[in-house]
Amino acid sequence: MSEEGLRRIRVIGIGSGDPEHVTLAAVRALRTCEVFFLLDKGARASELTRLRRDLVAEHAGPGHRVVEAADPRRDRSPASPARYQAQVVDWRHRRADLYERLILDELEPGRTGAFLVWGDPALYDSTIDTLEEVTARGAVPFTYDVIPGVSSVSVLAARHRTTLTRLGRPVRIAPGRQVAGAGLAEGEDVAVMLDVGAALTAHRTEGWWMYWGAYVGTPEELLVSGPLDEVADQVLELRAAARERHGWIMDACLLRADGPGPRPAGAGLRGPAG
């Protein structure tokens, strides 16, 4: 089959919540798509679906369709590392089943569909891996491309008026479970993009600085910065209250060895954003 007759999928990064962080490339990509696949994560996260719908309504071309489907559920209760890995692998296989069905049943050959991904799908997201699994199965031929977006950690650093990297030093990007299990290495900087609570529950290390943010880029934005051992409990309380209030939470933090660096934002709480 020629590429012209293939289904086409566009994986579009839409930023972390601020409509102004949707790039011009993303807007142009949205206008080329005829079918938008939105995954429903349940009533408690309905705001996420609404935000995607609003984005499509504002930028998509005439005659487009929106197809919603329930995102496969997975057990998010604490588990051993091996059990957690098995849970995630199983969830990704079930997601691949769903993506395969959506592309086959809802997108005609030669047409273009889209998955809208928070932040930057090329940085920290499973959509690309899921589409690769569907491709490997060979049941539905398609091509896809990826439009990068503004990541939550980029917004986090900008909000705190700092940088992710420092002169001559790398930054490690890791989930909180990994940080909680492996610990914090002397002299490193770590951007935690998932399970932030696990990292903060495990560590109150002196000499480290934390920049934390939740719902960055939205009117509900919360920001805290300060010595890790002094503000970790405050952040954990804020996370719990925010999750209860919204039904979901998206947060990230930058853990920085040796203090805040040359341009600290100053300790304390800021938010919601104005």
Phi and psi in degrees as a GROMACS rama.xvg file:
@    title "Ramachandran Plot"
@    xaxis  label "Phi"
@    yaxis  label "Psi"
@TYPE xy
-68.9111  156.981  SER-2
-63.5438  -28.3569  GLU-3
-62.9467  -31.6121  GLU-4
-89.27  -2.80444  GLY-5
-80.3437  151.722  LEU-6
-65.7691  147.437  ARG-7
-124.715  134.33  ARG-8
-116.4  136.294  ILE-9
-116.723  123.007  ARG-10
-97.3015  108.852  VAL-11
-111.894  117.033  ILE-12
-74.4493  128.502  GLY-13
-115.162  14.3204  ILE-14
79.0378  -174.9  GLY-15
-100.352  10.5264  SER-16
141.333  -29.2425  GLY-17
-79.5958  120.04  ASP-18
-56.6053  -26.7278  PRO-19
-75.0327  -10.2829  GLU-20
-89.8169  -0.215945  HIS-21
-74.5043  119.166  VAL-22
-73.4266  163.353  THR-23
-62.2134  -35.8568  LEU-24
-63.1275  -40.0349  ALA-25
-65.8413  -40.683  ALA-26
-62.5247  -44.7167  VAL-27
-62.1249  -39.6465  ARG-28
-65.8404  -40.9986  ALA-29
-58.5265  -36.5024  LEU-30
-70.7503  -17.8507  ARG-31
-90.4298  -6.74436  THR-32
-96.8098  141.497  CYS-33
-103.616  -25.1697  GLU-34
-131.691  131.697  VAL-35
-115.123  123.303  PHE-36
-96.1916  116.542  PHE-37
-113.769  126.877  LEU-38
-93.3522  123.379  LEU-39
-88.7302  119.366  ASP-40
-96.3131  14.9024  LYS-41
101.687  171.67  GLY-42
-61.3332  -36.4955  ALA-43
-68.5295  -20.6163  ARG-44
-116.064  26.0752  ALA-45
-63.2209  -25.1735  SER-46
-62.2258  -33.6779  GLU-47
-64.963  -41.0647  LEU-48
-66.2528  -40.8894  THR-49
-62.1281  -42.0174  ARG-50
-62.3263  -40.1268  LEU-51
-65.3025  -43.2884  ARG-52
-59.5066  -43.3097  ARG-53
-61.7953  -40.2155  ASP-54
-64.4539  -43.2225  LEU-55
-63.3784  -45.275  VAL-56
-60.6117  -34.6256  ALA-57
-78.1127  -35.8757  GLU-58
-114.817  -18.9662  HIS-59
-72.9183  157.384  ALA-60
-77.5077  169.226  GLY-61
-65.409  148.116  PRO-62
82.7781  6.52736  GLY-63
-74.5748  160.175  HIS-64
-120.861  147.748  ARG-65
-112.909  125.309  VAL-66
-115.464  117.521  VAL-67
-102.714  143.39  GLU-68
-145.19  148.885  ALA-69
-72.5597  126.349  ALA-70
-68.0194  134.225  ASP-71
-55.6558  137.828  PRO-72
-81.4214  152.239  ARG-73
-141.827  154.301  ARG-74
-73.6647  117.419  ASP-75
-104.514  11.2909  ARG-76
-72.4537  156.123  SER-77
-56.067  141.417  PRO-78
-150.743  164.404  ALA-79
-64.9996  157.787  SER-80
-54.2462  -41.5045  PRO-81
-66.2  -43.6889  ALA-82
-65.2648  -40.251  ARG-83
-61.6075  -45.9059  TYR-84
-60.0016  -41.657  GLN-85
-64.4525  -39.3264  ALA-86
-62.8546  -43.2213  GLN-87
-67.433  -42.0427  VAL-88
-61.1449  -44.1692  VAL-89
-62.7948  -43.229  ASP-90
-62.0248  -40.7576  TRP-91
-67.5337  -35.7167  ARG-92
-63.6873  -41.9412  HIS-93
-68.9236  -32.6439  ARG-94
-65.7767  -40.066  ARG-95
-62.3129  -39.1294  ALA-96
-57.4555  -44.9351  ASP-97
-65.5598  -47.5169  LEU-98
-59.3413  -43.0673  TYR-99
-60.1442  -44.3891  GLU-100
-66.3478  -43.3619  ARG-101
-61.3984  -46.2874  LEU-102
-65.3634  -40.859  ILE-103
-71.0576  -43.1727  LEU-104
-88.4895  -28.7733  ASP-105
-109.73  -7.90623  GLU-106
-126.444  115.691  LEU-107
-74.2556  152.013  GLU-108
-54.9585  139.177  PRO-109
86.9073  -7.27874  GLY-110
-98.4142  167.235  ARG-111
-118.875  127.545  THR-112
-118.643  168.268  GLY-113
-142.995  144.507  ALA-114
-112.95  127.218  PHE-115
-96.3506  124.812  LEU-116
-117.963  131.661  VAL-117
-62.4353  143.964  TRP-118
67.7832  -132.488  GLY-119
-117.255  111.556  ASP-120
-64.9449  -17.7632  PRO-121
-85.7871  -4.52097  ALA-122
-103.015  -51.8487  LEU-123
-156.857  78.552  TYR-124
-160.328  155.889  ASP-125
-96.7711  -1.73212  SER-126
-61.2108  -43.7788  THR-127
-62.2471  -46.3087  ILE-128
-60.4782  -38.6625  ASP-129
-65.3738  -44.0688  THR-130
-65.396  -34.8059  LEU-131
-63.6989  -38.2874  GLU-132
-65.0005  -42.4796  GLU-133
-62.4324  -41.7227  VAL-134
-60.3934  -44.0205  THR-135
-63.9021  -28.9527  ALA-136
-67.97  -32.0962  ARG-137
77.7864  7.31271  GLY-138
-77.8749  -27.6499  ALA-139
-138.283  108.929  VAL-140
-75.5271  135.927  PRO-141
-160.331  162.877  PHE-142
-113.142  159.893  THR-143
-149.683  155.593  TYR-144
-132.527  169.693  ASP-145
-127.306  127.171  VAL-146
-106.39  111.952  ILE-147
-66.004  157.395  PRO-148
-128.857  -179.541  GLY-149
-81.6631  118.236  VAL-150
-78.7939  157.255  SER-151
-64.3924  -34.3628  SER-152
-71.4329  -30.8071  VAL-153
-65.548  -44.4551  SER-154
-64.3984  -41.5925  VAL-155
-56.5328  -49.5647  LEU-156
-63.3408  -41.2001  ALA-157
-64.6235  -42.4831  ALA-158
-61.2031  -34.9438  ARG-159
-90.2262  3.9678  HIS-160
55.7404  48.9761  ARG-161
-138.787  -172.221  THR-162
-125.501  153.354  THR-163
-70.0623  -34.5383  LEU-164
-112.751  157.833  THR-165
-122.569  164.436  ARG-166
-53.9889  118.33  LEU-167
74.1781  12.5047  GLY-168
-129.902  136.947  ARG-169
-83.5604  167.905  PRO-170
-122.852  136.387  VAL-171
-98.4504  133.801  ARG-172
-104.827  122.698  ILE-173
-150.482  153.521  ALA-174
-75.8361  155.1  PRO-175
-60.7307  -34.0702  GLY-176
-60.3906  -38.9505  ARG-177
-68.4815  -41.2717  GLN-178
-64.0591  -41.2881  VAL-179
-63.7378  -36.9671  ALA-180
-81.0726  -41.5167  GLY-181
-93.843  -19.014  ALA-182
86.5366  -176.11  GLY-183
-108.846  123.487  LEU-184
-79.7763  144.731  ALA-185
-60.4226  129.768  GLU-186
84.513  -3.12466  GLY-187
-93.5633  160.329  GLU-188
-114.897  138.838  ASP-189
-130.959  127.392  VAL-190
-97.0725  118.141  ALA-191
-100.063  119.694  VAL-192
-114.517  -1.48263  MET-193
-155.256  144.705  LEU-194
55.8095  45.5892  ASP-195
-57.8976  -37.7013  VAL-196
-59.7489  -35.8702  GLY-197
-63.4389  -42.3279  ALA-198
-64.69  -42.6089  ALA-199
-74.4119  -30.96  LEU-200
-66.3213  -33.7246  THR-201
-84.0551  -22.3422  ALA-202
-131.175  133.908  HIS-203
-131.496  43.5693  ARG-204
-66.2888  127.572  THR-205
-71.8791  151.075  GLU-206
86.8772  -1.76848  GLY-207
-106.398  152.016  TRP-208
-116.082  143.36  TRP-209
-122.256  134.252  MET-210
-112.405  119.711  TYR-211
-124.971  147.769  TRP-212
-152.378  145.323  GLY-213
-128.966  144.998  ALA-214
53.3891  36.6663  TYR-215
-61.3782  138.133  VAL-216
86.0013  7.63736  GLY-217
-123.548  166.144  THR-218
-62.4534  -20.124  PRO-219
-89.8084  8.45091  GLU-220
-51.8698  136.621  GLU-221
-124.535  137.312  LEU-222
-135.207  136.455  LEU-223
-137.896  138.824  VAL-224
-138.808  149.629  SER-225
158.59  178.509  GLY-226
-58.0191  131.827  PRO-227
-55.2243  -44.0866  LEU-228
-69.6004  -17.8546  ASP-229
-95.809  -29.6771  GLU-230
-110.827  -5.27256  VAL-231
-59.315  -45.3208  ALA-232
-64.4197  -38.485  ASP-233
-60.7187  -43.5356  GLN-234
-65.1361  -42.2942  VAL-235
-60.7411  -39.5822  LEU-236
-66.9586  -42.487  GLU-237
-63.1623  -41.2312  LEU-238
-59.8193  -47.4201  ARG-239
-63.3443  -43.572  ALA-240
-66.1573  -41.058  ALA-241
-67.9502  -40.6542  ALA-242
-62.9418  -40.0852  ARG-243
-65.8839  -39.4998  GLU-244
-71.162  -43.1858  ARG-245
-96.655  -22.3302  HIS-246
87.4529  -5.78428  GLY-247
-158.469  163.994  TRP-248
-147.948  138.169  ILE-249
-121.706  115.477  MET-250
-142.884  166.312  ASP-251
-154.514  161.81  ALA-252
-148.551  156.1  CYS-253
-113.883  117.945  LEU-254
-100.315  121.109  LEU-255
-120.193  123.123  ARG-256
-70.8678  152.444  ALA-257
66.0281  34.4035  ASP-258
87.1461  -173.231  GLY-259
-78.1013  -11.7057  PRO-260
92.2205  -172.423  GLY-261
-74.4862  -17.4089  PRO-262
-131.695  67.4088  ARG-263
-65.8046  146.808  PRO-264
-81.5547  -16.2971  ALA-265
96.9568  138.359  GLY-266
-71.0246  154.745  ALA-267
128.584  -177.694  GLY-268
-105.645  136.592  LEU-269
-133.85  141.807  ARG-270
129.23  164.237  GLY-271
-61.8971  161.068  PRO-272
-67.8891  146.744  ALA-273
